[in-house]
Amino acid sequence: MSGPTELGETPPRVVLYSKPGCHLCDDARAVVEAVCEELGETYDEIDITTSEELMRSYGEEIPVTFVDGRQHDFWRVDPARLRAALTGR
């Protein structure tokens, strides 16, 4: 997982919205980490409990993943589908 991006650094292509204590989020994180590591990509994880707006938007769907700024999956992350989104296959 990457931290905040440095000035001029390309932001991670994958963003995982999650919250503490969520077992589906733990499962999703493992998939995202594995696929991103395999493909040399980075990801950011955002805790939705830090924002009322994020809680309203994603509270019922977490974990939610975005790829290249577009919502990709929610509840479960399929490794083959994530890999295809990142490789264009």
URPEZI-V878597 format. One record per helix or strand of 3 or more residues. SS is the DSSP state (hx for helix, st for strand). FROM is the first residue (numbers start at 1). LEN is the number of residues. If there is no record, write none. Layout:
[[SS/FROM/LEN] [SS/FROM/LEN]]
//
This chain:
[[st/14/5] [hx/23/17] [st/43/5] [hx/48/3] [hx/52/7] [st/64/4] [st/70/5] [hx/79/9]]
//
